[in-house]
Amino acid sequence: MTRQRKLLTALCLLTILLCGCTFRMDQEPTDLAVCQSPLQSLIDGNQRFASGHPLHQNQDSQRRSDVAGEQHPFAIVVGCSDSRVPPEIIFDQGLGDLFVVRSAGNIVDDQALGSIEYAVEHLHAHVIVVLGHDNCGAVKAAVDGGDVPGHIGSITAAIAPAVETARHDPGDLLDNAINENVLRVVNQIKTSEPILGHEVEAGQLTVVGARYNLSTGTVRWLTEP
Ligand SMILES: [Zn+2]
């Protein structure tokens, strides 16, 4: 057993003691998600990343082989395409752990909602994190307004309602618009019909909003699960 796997086993056993989750003692854990709640796995992973002590779990050739035939991601992340906010890295996860939908400004259209529905219905992921971040260029473009070339306008148009709502809030407009944009997308997913809204109402799907800090590497949760 490698040092990393020994550490994973110890963390899993500790979680069992603390949380009472079920885990067969004769099994060697392949990742922490098998014995933790999805959100807790993301919280712990981000703490490891932000503190400079990532485990880089599930990124080796064995894991690649294990998930080649099928995938069972434990969470869905709707994030910004920004090159500084890759979900697998900032949550310290690996192959097959996260189902990720990314767009500039972490907005969702019908295609993105369809991707999320697939992950919920067919891959049985039951937690969605909508992840914004500070200094988001897409939100800043929406705040700045004016003409933008090509299809970029469809992005700023989707973010514009969040900017208008944020204008009524005290404080920095860009900062508030980033938060408001996350909250709007959370609500958009929660009320999406016919699948996602129904799953939320049935208590089968959790959607939370969060915000990543580019400087510290930490994720702050904007909504309660
Ligand atoms: Zn961004």
Residues whose N, C-alpha, C, O or C-beta is under 5 A from the ligand:
A	BS01	ZN	C80 D82 G105 C136 G137 A138
